[in-house]
Amino acid sequence: MYLLHKIDNWSEKHHPLWLDFFRVLLGAVLIWQALYFITNKAAIVRIVDQYGFGFYTMTAAHAIIGIHLVGGVLILAGLLTRFASAIQLPVLVCNIIFIIVPNGFMSIKSETELTLIVFALCLLFLFEGSGHFSVDYYLKTHEQ
């Protein structure tokens, strides 16, 4: 726990303000992806179904949508940003392993660049935290 506290203190002192823009952008992209999957449920079901989930295909599809939606809202607001970034990582790793790698990094509809950028930003905010323009910072500075 001491290491996490040291990382939090360091990131508060060295967090550039322009990173907050990328945090908000990451949250918006995750919300957009969740809304895309909600409106095009056939796309997410087709992606999940090809890996043999069987009966659990719809459960996995709804879990992915929920993780992206809730995590995106939390990251956008800057509330529990480290937790929200951490819950995105397994979904993104599965996307990289099961979709991007078998289809190739240069396939037409793999969205490789977007997935890798979102993965990198989730890793960044896992260590950096929320920043100064966030609900976490507000709650920390206005404790009552």
DSSP file (Angstrom, degrees, kcal/mol; ACC not computed):
  #  RESIDUE AA STRUCTURE BP1 BP2  ACC     N-H-->O    O-->H-N    N-H-->O    O-->H-N    TCO  KAPPA ALPHA  PHI   PSI    X-CA   Y-CA   Z-CA
    1    1 A M     >        0   0    0      0, 0.0     4,-1.9     0, 0.0     5,-0.1   0.000 360.0 360.0 360.0 -30.7    0.0    0.0    0.0
    2    2 A Y  H  >  +     0   0    0      1,-0.2     4,-2.1     2,-0.2     5,-0.1   0.876 360.0  53.9 -63.1 -38.0    2.9    2.3    0.7
    3    3 A L  H  > S+     0   0    0      1,-0.2     4,-2.4     2,-0.2    -1,-0.2   0.907 107.6  50.0 -64.0 -42.4    4.0    2.1   -3.0
    4    4 A L  H  > S+     0   0    0      1,-0.2     4,-2.2     2,-0.2    -1,-0.2   0.873 109.8  51.4 -63.9 -36.8    0.5    3.1   -4.2
    5    5 A H  H  X S+     0   0    0     -4,-1.9     4,-2.3     2,-0.2    -1,-0.2   0.895 109.8  49.2 -66.5 -39.9    0.6    6.1   -1.8
    6    6 A K  H  X S+     0   0    0     -4,-2.1     4,-2.5     2,-0.2    -2,-0.2   0.899 110.9  50.0 -65.9 -40.2    4.0    7.2   -3.2
    7    7 A I  H  X S+     0   0    0     -4,-2.4     4,-2.5     2,-0.2    -2,-0.2   0.911 110.9  50.1 -63.4 -41.7    2.8    6.9   -6.8
    8    8 A D  H  X S+     0   0    0     -4,-2.2     4,-1.8     2,-0.2    -2,-0.2   0.919 111.8  46.9 -63.8 -44.2   -0.3    9.0   -5.9
    9    9 A N  H  X S+     0   0    0     -4,-2.3     4,-1.6     1,-0.2    -2,-0.2   0.912 113.4  48.7 -64.1 -42.5    1.8   11.7   -4.2
   10   10 A W  H  X S+     0   0    0     -4,-2.5     4,-1.8     1,-0.2    -2,-0.2   0.922 110.7  50.0 -64.0 -43.2    4.2   11.8   -7.1
   11   11 A S  H  < S+     0   0    0     -4,-2.5     4,-0.5     1,-0.2    -1,-0.2   0.830 107.1  55.1 -68.8 -30.2    1.5   12.0   -9.7
   12   12 A E  H  < S+     0   0    0     -4,-1.8     3,-0.4     1,-0.2    -1,-0.2   0.889 112.7  42.4 -66.7 -37.5   -0.2   14.9   -7.9
   13   13 A K  H  < S+     0   0    0     -4,-1.6    -2,-0.2     1,-0.2    -1,-0.2   0.788 123.8  35.6 -78.5 -27.6    3.0   16.9   -7.9
   14   14 A H  S  < S+     0   0    0     -4,-1.8    -1,-0.2    -5,-0.1    -2,-0.2   0.112  79.8 125.1-116.3  21.0    4.0   16.1  -11.5
   15   15 A H        -     0   0    0     -4,-0.5   117,-0.1    -3,-0.4     2,-0.1  -0.722  52.1-144.0 -87.1 108.3    0.6   15.9  -13.4
   16   16 A P    >   -     0   0    0      0, 0.0     3,-1.2     0, 0.0     4,-0.4  -0.434  14.5-127.1 -70.1 147.3    0.6   18.3  -16.3
   17   17 A L  T >> S+     0   0    0      1,-0.3     3,-1.2     2,-0.2     4,-0.6   0.777 104.1  67.0 -67.6 -26.6   -2.7   20.0  -17.0
   18   18 A W  H 3> S+     0   0    0      1,-0.3     4,-1.1     2,-0.2     3,-0.4   0.720  87.9  68.9 -69.6 -17.7   -2.8   19.0  -20.7
   19   19 A L  H <> S+     0   0    0     -3,-1.2     4,-2.0     1,-0.2    -1,-0.3   0.789  87.9  65.3 -68.8 -25.7   -3.1   15.3  -19.5
   20   20 A D  H <> S+     0   0    0     -3,-1.2     4,-2.4    -4,-0.4    -1,-0.2   0.867  96.8  56.1 -63.2 -34.7   -6.6   16.2  -18.3
   21   21 A F  H  X S+     0   0    0     -4,-0.6     4,-2.4    -3,-0.4    -1,-0.2   0.925 108.5  46.5 -60.6 -44.9   -7.6   16.8  -21.9
   22   22 A F  H  X S+     0   0    0     -4,-1.1     4,-2.5     2,-0.2    -2,-0.2   0.823 109.6  54.7 -69.5 -30.7   -6.5   13.3  -22.9
   23   23 A R  H  X S+     0   0    0     -4,-2.0     4,-2.3     2,-0.2    -2,-0.2   0.933 111.0  44.6 -65.0 -45.5   -8.3   11.9  -19.9
   24   24 A V  H  X S+     0   0    0     -4,-2.4     4,-2.3     2,-0.2    -2,-0.2   0.907 113.6  50.7 -64.6 -41.5  -11.6   13.5  -21.0
   25   25 A L  H  X S+     0   0    0     -4,-2.4     4,-2.4     2,-0.2    -2,-0.2   0.903 109.4  50.8 -62.9 -41.8  -11.0   12.4  -24.5
   26   26 A L  H  X S+     0   0    0     -4,-2.5     4,-2.3     2,-0.2    -2,-0.2   0.922 110.2  49.5 -61.9 -44.6  -10.3    8.8  -23.4
   27   27 A G  H  X S+     0   0    0     -4,-2.3     4,-2.2     1,-0.2    -2,-0.2   0.899 111.0  49.9 -61.0 -40.8  -13.6    8.8  -21.5
   28   28 A A  H  X S+     0   0    0     -4,-2.3     4,-2.5     2,-0.2    -2,-0.2   0.891 110.0  50.5 -66.0 -39.5  -15.5   10.2  -24.4
   29   29 A V  H  X S+     0   0    0     -4,-2.4     4,-2.4     2,-0.2    -2,-0.2   0.906 110.8  48.8 -65.5 -41.3  -14.0    7.5  -26.8
   30   30 A L  H  X S+     0   0    0     -4,-2.3     4,-2.1     2,-0.2    -2,-0.2   0.898 112.7  47.6 -66.0 -40.1  -15.0    4.7  -24.4
   31   31 A I  H  X S+     0   0    0     -4,-2.2     4,-2.6     2,-0.2    -2,-0.2   0.920 111.6  51.2 -64.6 -42.8  -18.5    6.1  -24.0
   32   32 A W  H  X S+     0   0    0     -4,-2.5     4,-2.3     1,-0.2    -2,-0.2   0.906 109.8  49.6 -60.6 -42.6  -18.7    6.4  -27.8
   33   33 A Q  H  X S+     0   0    0     -4,-2.4     4,-2.2     2,-0.2    -1,-0.2   0.896 111.0  49.4 -64.8 -40.1  -17.6    2.8  -28.2
   34   34 A A  H  X S+     0   0    0     -4,-2.1     4,-2.1     2,-0.2    -2,-0.2   0.915 111.8  48.3 -64.6 -42.7  -20.2    1.6  -25.7
   35   35 A L  H  X S+     0   0    0     -4,-2.6     4,-2.4     2,-0.2    -2,-0.2   0.862 109.5  53.5 -66.4 -34.8  -22.9    3.5  -27.5
   36   36 A Y  H  X S+     0   0    0     -4,-2.3     4,-2.0    -5,-0.2    -2,-0.2   0.926 110.3  46.8 -62.6 -44.5  -21.8    2.1  -30.8
   37   37 A F  H  < S+     0   0    0     -4,-2.2     7,-0.3     2,-0.2    -2,-0.2   0.838 111.0  52.8 -67.4 -32.6  -22.0   -1.4  -29.4
   38   38 A I  H >< S+     0   0    0     -4,-2.1     3,-0.6     1,-0.2    -2,-0.2   0.930 114.5  40.7 -67.4 -44.3  -25.5   -0.7  -27.9
   39   39 A T  H 3< S+     0   0    0     -4,-2.4     2,-0.3     1,-0.3    -2,-0.2   0.789 124.5  38.7 -76.1 -26.0  -26.8    0.6  -31.2
   40   40 A N  T >X  +     0   0    0     -4,-2.0     3,-1.2    -5,-0.2     4,-1.1  -0.544  67.3 157.8-120.7  63.9  -25.1   -2.2  -33.2
   41   41 A K  H <> S+     0   0    0     -3,-0.6     4,-2.5     1,-0.3     5,-0.2   0.801  70.1  65.0 -59.7 -29.3  -25.5   -5.2  -30.9
   42   42 A A  H 3> S+     0   0    0      1,-0.2     4,-2.4     2,-0.2    -1,-0.3   0.857  98.1  55.3 -62.6 -33.7  -25.1   -7.6  -33.8
   43   43 A A  H <> S+     0   0    0     -3,-1.2     4,-2.0     2,-0.2    -1,-0.2   0.947 111.8  40.5 -65.4 -48.3  -21.5   -6.3  -34.2
   44   44 A I  H  X S+     0   0    0     -4,-1.1     4,-2.6    -7,-0.3     5,-0.2   0.878 115.7  51.5 -69.5 -36.5  -20.4   -7.1  -30.7
   45   45 A V  H  X S+     0   0    0     -4,-2.5     4,-2.8     2,-0.2    -1,-0.2   0.908 109.9  49.7 -65.6 -40.9  -22.3  -10.4  -30.6
   46   46 A R  H  X S+     0   0    0     -4,-2.4     4,-1.1    -5,-0.2    -2,-0.2   0.894 112.8  47.6 -63.3 -40.3  -20.6  -11.5  -33.9
   47   47 A I  H  < S+     0   0    0     -4,-2.0     3,-0.2    -5,-0.2    -2,-0.2   0.938 118.3  39.4 -66.1 -47.0  -17.2  -10.6  -32.4
   48   48 A V  H ><>S+     0   0    0     -4,-2.6     3,-1.5     1,-0.2     5,-0.5   0.868 110.5  59.5 -72.1 -36.9  -17.8  -12.4  -29.1
   49   49 A D  H ><5S+     0   0    0     -4,-2.8     3,-1.6     1,-0.3     5,-0.3   0.777  91.0  68.0 -66.5 -28.2  -19.6  -15.4  -30.7
   50   50 A Q  T 3<5S+     0   0    0     -4,-1.1    -1,-0.3     1,-0.3    -2,-0.1   0.566  93.3  61.3 -71.4  -4.8  -16.7  -16.4  -32.9
   51   51 A Y  T < 5S-     0   0    0     -3,-1.5    -1,-0.3    -4,-0.1    -2,-0.2   0.199 116.1-106.0-108.3  16.4  -14.7  -17.4  -29.8
   52   52 A G  T < 5 +     0   0    0     -3,-1.6    -3,-0.1     1,-0.1     3,-0.1   0.831  68.0 144.2  74.0  35.8  -17.1  -20.1  -28.6
   53   53 A F    > < +     0   0    0     -5,-0.5     3,-2.0     1,-0.2     2,-0.2   0.721  30.8 178.6 -76.2 -19.9  -18.8  -18.5  -25.6
   54   54 A G  G >   +     0   0    0     -5,-0.3     3,-1.5     1,-0.3     4,-0.3  -0.368  68.7  10.4  61.5-119.7  -22.0  -20.3  -26.6
   55   55 A F  G 3  S+     0   0    0      1,-0.3     3,-0.5    -2,-0.2     4,-0.3   0.773 129.5  58.6 -62.6 -27.8  -24.7  -19.4  -24.0
   56   56 A Y  G <> S+     0   0    0     -3,-2.0     4,-2.7     1,-0.2    -1,-0.3   0.285  73.8 101.0 -89.8  11.1  -22.6  -16.7  -22.5
   57   57 A T  H <> S+     0   0    0     -3,-1.5     4,-2.5     1,-0.2    -1,-0.2   0.942  85.8  43.3 -60.9 -48.6  -22.2  -14.7  -25.7
   58   58 A M  H  > S+     0   0    0     -3,-0.5     4,-2.5    -4,-0.3    -1,-0.2   0.858 113.0  53.5 -67.1 -34.2  -24.8  -12.2  -24.7
   59   59 A T  H  > S+     0   0    0     -4,-0.3     4,-2.2     2,-0.2    -2,-0.2   0.938 111.4  45.1 -64.2 -46.5  -23.4  -12.0  -21.1
   60   60 A A  H  X S+     0   0    0     -4,-2.7     4,-2.4     2,-0.2    -2,-0.2   0.902 112.9  51.3 -63.7 -41.0  -19.9  -11.3  -22.4
   61   61 A A  H  X S+     0   0    0     -4,-2.5     4,-2.2    -5,-0.2    -2,-0.2   0.923 112.3  45.6 -62.9 -44.2  -21.3   -8.7  -24.9
   62   62 A H  H  X S+     0   0    0     -4,-2.5     4,-2.7     1,-0.2    -1,-0.2   0.855 110.8  54.0 -68.3 -33.6  -23.2   -6.9  -22.2
   63   63 A A  H  X S+     0   0    0     -4,-2.2     4,-2.8     2,-0.2     5,-0.2   0.922 108.9  48.4 -64.8 -43.3  -20.2   -7.0  -19.8
   64   64 A I  H  X S+     0   0    0     -4,-2.4     4,-2.4     2,-0.2     5,-0.2   0.925 113.1  47.9 -62.3 -44.6  -18.0   -5.4  -22.5
   65   65 A I  H  X S+     0   0    0     -4,-2.2     4,-2.6     1,-0.2    -2,-0.2   0.929 113.9  47.1 -61.9 -45.6  -20.7   -2.7  -23.1
   66   66 A G  H  X S+     0   0    0     -4,-2.7     4,-2.8     2,-0.2     5,-0.5   0.903 111.4  50.2 -64.1 -42.2  -21.1   -2.1  -19.3
   67   67 A I  H  X S+     0   0    0     -4,-2.8     4,-2.0     1,-0.2     5,-0.3   0.925 114.3  44.5 -63.4 -44.4  -17.3   -1.9  -18.7
   68   68 A H  H  X S+     0   0    0     -4,-2.4     4,-2.1    -5,-0.2    -2,-0.2   0.910 117.4  45.1 -65.8 -41.4  -16.8    0.6  -21.5
   69   69 A L  H  X S+     0   0    0     -4,-2.6     4,-2.2    -5,-0.2    -2,-0.2   0.965 119.5  37.6 -69.8 -52.6  -19.8    2.7  -20.5
   70   70 A V  H  X S+     0   0    0     -4,-2.8     4,-2.4     1,-0.2     5,-0.2   0.926 120.1  47.9 -66.4 -44.5  -19.3    2.9  -16.7
   71   71 A G  H  X S+     0   0    0     -4,-2.0     4,-2.6    -5,-0.5     5,-0.2   0.893 111.1  51.7 -62.8 -39.3  -15.5    3.1  -17.1
   72   72 A G  H  X S+     0   0    0     -4,-2.1     4,-2.7    -5,-0.3    -1,-0.2   0.910 110.5  47.5 -64.3 -42.5  -15.8    5.8  -19.7
   73   73 A V  H  X S+     0   0    0     -4,-2.2     4,-2.3     2,-0.2    -2,-0.2   0.920 113.7  48.1 -64.5 -43.6  -18.1    7.9  -17.5
   74   74 A L  H  X>S+     0   0    0     -4,-2.4     5,-2.5     2,-0.2     4,-1.4   0.914 114.7  45.0 -63.8 -42.8  -15.8    7.5  -14.6
   75   75 A I  H  <5S+     0   0    0     -4,-2.6    -2,-0.2     3,-0.2    -1,-0.2   0.913 111.9  52.6 -67.9 -41.9  -12.7    8.5  -16.6
   76   76 A L  H  <5S+     0   0    0     -4,-2.7    -2,-0.2     1,-0.2    -1,-0.2   0.912 115.8  39.9 -59.2 -43.7  -14.5   11.4  -18.2
   77   77 A A  H  <5S-     0   0    0     -4,-2.3    58,-1.9    -5,-0.2    -1,-0.2   0.706 109.8-122.3 -79.0 -20.1  -15.5   12.8  -14.8
   78   78 A G  T  <5 +     0   0    0     -4,-1.4    58,-2.1     1,-0.3     2,-0.5   0.829  63.9 140.8  79.4  32.8  -12.2   12.0  -13.2
   79   79 A L  S   <S-     0   0    0     -5,-2.5    -1,-0.3     1,-0.2     5,-0.1  -0.949  78.2 -13.9-112.7 122.0  -13.8    9.8  -10.5
   80   80 A L  S  > S+     0   0    0     -2,-0.5     4,-2.7    -3,-0.1    -1,-0.2   0.920  82.1 168.0  53.3  47.5  -12.0    6.6   -9.6
   81   81 A T  H  >  +     0   0    0     -3,-0.2     4,-2.5     1,-0.2     5,-0.2   0.877  68.5  51.4 -62.9 -41.0   -9.8    7.0  -12.7
   82   82 A R  H  > S+     0   0    0      2,-0.2     4,-2.2     1,-0.2    -1,-0.2   0.928 113.1  45.3 -64.1 -43.6   -7.3    4.4  -11.7
   83   83 A F  H  > S+     0   0    0      2,-0.2     4,-2.1     1,-0.2    -2,-0.2   0.929 113.4  49.8 -63.0 -46.0  -10.0    1.8  -11.0
   84   84 A A  H  X S+     0   0    0     -4,-2.7     4,-0.8     1,-0.2    -2,-0.2   0.875 112.3  47.9 -63.2 -37.4  -11.8    2.7  -14.3
   85   85 A S  H  X S+     0   0    0     -4,-2.5     4,-1.1    -5,-0.2     3,-0.4   0.885 109.7  53.5 -68.4 -38.2   -8.6    2.4  -16.3
   86   86 A A  H  < S+     0   0    0     -4,-2.2     3,-0.3     1,-0.2    -2,-0.2   0.873 106.0  51.7 -66.2 -37.1   -7.8   -0.9  -14.6
   87   87 A I  H  X S+     0   0    0     -4,-2.1     4,-0.5     1,-0.2    -1,-0.2   0.706 106.1  56.6 -75.4 -16.6  -11.1   -2.5  -15.5
   88   88 A Q  H  X S+     0   0    0     -4,-0.8     4,-2.2    -3,-0.4     3,-0.2   0.810  91.9  72.9 -77.2 -30.4  -10.6   -1.4  -19.2
   89   89 A L  H  X S+     0   0    0     -4,-1.1     4,-2.8    -3,-0.3     5,-0.2   0.870  92.6  50.1 -59.9 -44.8   -7.3   -3.3  -19.5
   90   90 A P  H  > S+     0   0    0      0, 0.0     4,-2.3     0, 0.0    -1,-0.2   0.906 112.4  48.8 -61.5 -38.2   -8.6   -6.9  -19.6
   91   91 A V  H  X S+     0   0    0     -4,-0.5     4,-2.0    -3,-0.2    -2,-0.2   0.923 114.2  45.7 -64.5 -43.3  -11.2   -6.0  -22.3
   92   92 A L  H  X S+     0   0    0     -4,-2.2     4,-2.3     2,-0.2    -1,-0.2   0.881 111.4  51.5 -68.9 -38.0   -8.5   -4.3  -24.4
   93   93 A V  H  X S+     0   0    0     -4,-2.8     4,-2.9     2,-0.2     5,-0.2   0.918 110.4  49.1 -64.7 -42.3   -6.0   -7.1  -23.9
   94   94 A C  H  X S+     0   0    0     -4,-2.3     4,-2.9    -5,-0.2     5,-0.4   0.890 109.9  52.6 -62.9 -38.2   -8.6   -9.6  -25.0
   95   95 A N  H  X>S+     0   0    0     -4,-2.0     5,-2.0     2,-0.2     4,-1.6   0.916 112.7  44.4 -61.8 -43.1   -9.3   -7.4  -28.0
   96   96 A I  I  <>S+     0   0    0     -4,-2.3     5,-2.4     3,-0.2    -2,-0.2   0.937 119.8  40.5 -67.0 -46.3   -5.7   -7.4  -28.9
   97   97 A I  I  <5S+     0   0    0     -4,-2.9    -2,-0.2     3,-0.2    -3,-0.2   0.924 125.7  31.2 -71.0 -45.5   -5.1  -11.1  -28.4
   98   98 A F  I  <5S+     0   0    0     -4,-2.9    -3,-0.2    -5,-0.2    -1,-0.2   0.694 133.0  20.4 -92.8 -19.3   -8.3  -12.5  -29.9
   99   99 A I  I  X5S+     0   0    0     -4,-1.6     4,-1.4    -5,-0.4    -3,-0.2   0.786 124.4  38.7-115.3 -50.9   -9.2  -10.0  -32.7
  100  100 A I  I  ><S+     0   0    0     -5,-2.0     4,-1.4     2,-0.2     7,-0.2   0.949 115.6  47.6 -73.9 -48.7   -6.2   -7.9  -33.7
  101  101 A V  H  4<S+     0   0    0     -5,-2.4     3,-0.3    -6,-0.2    -1,-0.2   0.933 115.1  43.5 -62.6 -48.5   -3.4  -10.6  -33.6
  102  102 A P  H  4 S+     0   0    0      0, 0.0    -1,-0.2     0, 0.0    -2,-0.2   0.875 119.9  42.8 -65.7 -34.3   -5.3  -13.3  -35.5
  103  103 A N  H  < S-     0   0    0     -4,-1.4    -2,-0.2     1,-0.1    -3,-0.1   0.610 119.1-109.2 -86.2 -11.2   -6.6  -10.9  -38.2
  104  104 A G    ><  -     0   0    0     -4,-1.4     3,-1.2    -3,-0.3    -1,-0.1   0.136  20.1 -96.7  94.5 147.2   -3.3   -9.0  -38.5
  105  105 A F  T 3  S+     0   0    0      1,-0.2     7,-0.2    -4,-0.1     8,-0.1   0.698 121.3  49.5 -71.2 -18.9   -2.4   -5.5  -37.4
  106  106 A M  T 3  S+     0   0    0     -6,-0.1    -1,-0.2    -3,-0.1    -2,-0.1   0.202  77.5 131.3-107.7  15.8   -3.1   -4.1  -40.9
  107  107 A S    X   -     0   0    0     -3,-1.2     3,-0.9    -7,-0.2     5,-0.3  -0.329  64.5-117.2 -69.9 156.6   -6.6   -5.6  -41.5
  108  108 A I  T 3  S+     0   0    0      1,-0.2     3,-0.3     2,-0.1    -1,-0.1   0.902 103.6  27.6 -66.9 -46.9   -9.2   -3.1  -42.7
  109  109 A K  T 3  S+     0   0    0      1,-0.2    -1,-0.2     2,-0.1    -2,-0.0  -0.029  88.4 101.6-108.8  31.7  -11.7   -3.2  -39.9
  110  110 A S  S <  S-     0   0    0     -3,-0.9    -1,-0.2    -5,-0.1    -2,-0.1   0.685  70.1-144.9 -88.8 -16.8   -9.6   -4.1  -36.9
  111  111 A E     >  +     0   0    0     -3,-0.3     4,-2.3    -4,-0.3     5,-0.2   0.889  38.4 160.7  52.6  42.3   -9.3   -0.6  -35.4
  112  112 A T  H  >  +     0   0    0     -5,-0.3     4,-2.6    -7,-0.2     5,-0.2   0.913  66.3  50.3 -60.3 -45.9   -5.8   -1.5  -34.3
  113  113 A E  H  > S+     0   0    0      1,-0.2     4,-2.4     2,-0.2     5,-0.2   0.927 111.6  47.4 -62.1 -46.0   -4.6    2.1  -33.9
  114  114 A L  H  > S+     0   0    0      1,-0.2     4,-2.6     2,-0.2     5,-0.2   0.917 112.7  49.3 -62.0 -43.6   -7.6    3.0  -31.7
  115  115 A T  H  X S+     0   0    0     -4,-2.3     4,-2.4     1,-0.2    -2,-0.2   0.918 112.9  46.4 -62.9 -43.9   -7.3    0.0  -29.6
  116  116 A L  H  X S+     0   0    0     -4,-2.6     4,-2.4     2,-0.2    -1,-0.2   0.875 113.4  48.8 -68.6 -36.8   -3.6    0.5  -29.0
  117  117 A I  H  X S+     0   0    0     -4,-2.4     4,-2.5    -5,-0.2    -2,-0.2   0.925 113.2  46.7 -67.6 -44.0   -4.0    4.2  -28.2
  118  118 A V  H  X S+     0   0    0     -4,-2.6     4,-2.4    -5,-0.2    -2,-0.2   0.904 112.7  50.6 -64.2 -40.5   -6.8    3.5  -25.8
  119  119 A F  H  X S+     0   0    0     -4,-2.4     4,-2.1    -5,-0.2    -2,-0.2   0.930 111.8  47.2 -61.6 -45.8   -4.7    0.7  -24.2
  120  120 A A  H  X S+     0   0    0     -4,-2.4     4,-2.3     1,-0.2    -2,-0.2   0.901 112.9  48.7 -64.0 -41.3   -1.7    3.1  -23.8
  121  121 A L  H  X S+     0   0    0     -4,-2.5     4,-2.7     2,-0.2    -1,-0.2   0.877 109.2  52.6 -68.4 -36.2   -3.9    5.9  -22.3
  122  122 A C  H  X S+     0   0    0     -4,-2.4     4,-1.4     2,-0.2    -2,-0.2   0.911 110.8  47.8 -64.0 -40.9   -5.5    3.5  -19.9
  123  123 A L  H  X S+     0   0    0     -4,-2.1     4,-1.2     2,-0.2    -2,-0.2   0.914 111.5  51.4 -63.3 -42.0   -2.0    2.4  -18.7
  124  124 A L  H >X S+     0   0    0     -4,-2.3     4,-2.9     1,-0.2     3,-0.6   0.940 113.1  43.0 -60.4 -48.7   -1.0    6.0  -18.4
  125  125 A F  H 3X S+     0   0    0     -4,-2.7     4,-1.4     1,-0.2    -1,-0.2   0.673 102.4  68.0 -77.1 -15.3   -4.0    7.0  -16.3
  126  126 A L  H 3< S+     0   0    0     -4,-1.4    -1,-0.2    -5,-0.2    -2,-0.2   0.872 116.9  26.3 -63.6 -36.2   -3.6    3.9  -14.2
  127  127 A F  H << S+     0   0    0     -4,-1.2    -2,-0.2    -3,-0.6  -116,-0.2   0.812 125.3  47.6 -94.5 -36.4   -0.4    5.4  -12.9
  128  128 A E  H  < S-     0   0    0     -4,-2.9     3,-0.2    -5,-0.2    -3,-0.2   0.858  90.0-157.5 -77.9 -35.9   -1.1    9.1  -13.3
  129  129 A G     <  -     0   0    0     -4,-1.4    -1,-0.2    -5,-0.2    -2,-0.1  -0.509  41.7 -42.1  88.0-161.3   -4.5    9.3  -11.8
  130  130 A S  S    S-     0   0    0      1,-0.2     3,-0.2    -2,-0.2     2,-0.2   0.881  70.7-145.7 -80.2 -42.1   -7.2   11.9  -12.4
  131  131 A G        -     0   0    0     -3,-0.2     6,-0.3     1,-0.2     3,-0.2  -0.552  39.6 -55.9 100.4-171.7   -5.4   15.2  -12.4
  132  132 A H  S    S+     0   0    0      1,-0.2     2,-1.1    -2,-0.2    -1,-0.2   0.791 124.0  59.9 -83.4 -29.8   -6.5   18.7  -11.2
  133  133 A F  S    S+     0   0    0     -3,-0.2     2,-0.3  -116,-0.1    -1,-0.2  -0.597  89.9  97.4 -99.2  72.6   -9.7   19.1  -13.2
  134  134 A S  S  > S-     0   0    0     -2,-1.1     4,-1.8    -3,-0.2   -56,-0.2  -0.966  82.5-112.4-152.4 163.3  -11.5   16.0  -11.8
  135  135 A V  H  > S+     0   0    0    -58,-1.9     4,-2.8    -2,-0.3     5,-0.2   0.875 115.9  57.5 -67.3 -38.1  -14.1   15.0   -9.3
  136  136 A D  H  > S+     0   0    0    -58,-2.1     4,-2.3     1,-0.2    -1,-0.2   0.932 107.8  46.0 -57.8 -46.7  -11.4   13.1   -7.3
  137  137 A Y  H  > S+     0   0    0     -6,-0.3     4,-2.2   -59,-0.3    -1,-0.2   0.899 112.8  50.7 -64.8 -40.4   -9.3   16.3   -7.0
  138  138 A Y  H  X S+     0   0    0     -4,-1.8     4,-1.6     1,-0.2    -2,-0.2   0.928 112.1  46.4 -62.2 -45.3  -12.4   18.3   -5.9
  139  139 A L  H  < S+     0   0    0     -4,-2.8    -1,-0.2     1,-0.2    -2,-0.2   0.865 112.7  50.8 -65.8 -35.4  -13.3   15.7   -3.3
  140  140 A K  H >< S+     0   0    0     -4,-2.3     3,-0.5    -5,-0.2    -1,-0.2   0.877 115.9  40.2 -70.9 -36.8   -9.8   15.5   -2.0
  141  141 A T  H 3< S+     0   0    0     -4,-2.2    -1,-0.2     1,-0.2    -2,-0.2   0.664 117.8  47.3 -87.8 -15.9   -9.4   19.3   -1.6
  142  142 A H  T 3< S+     0   0    0     -4,-1.6     2,-0.2    -5,-0.2    -1,-0.2  -0.278  73.5 159.5-118.9  46.1  -12.9   19.9   -0.3
  143  143 A E    <         0   0    0     -3,-0.5    -3,-0.1     1,-0.2    -4,-0.0  -0.511 360.0 360.0 -70.7 132.6  -13.2   17.3    2.4
  144  144 A Q              0   0    0     -2,-0.2    -1,-0.2    -5,-0.1    -5,-0.0   0.330 360.0 360.0-139.1 360.0  -15.9   18.1    5.0
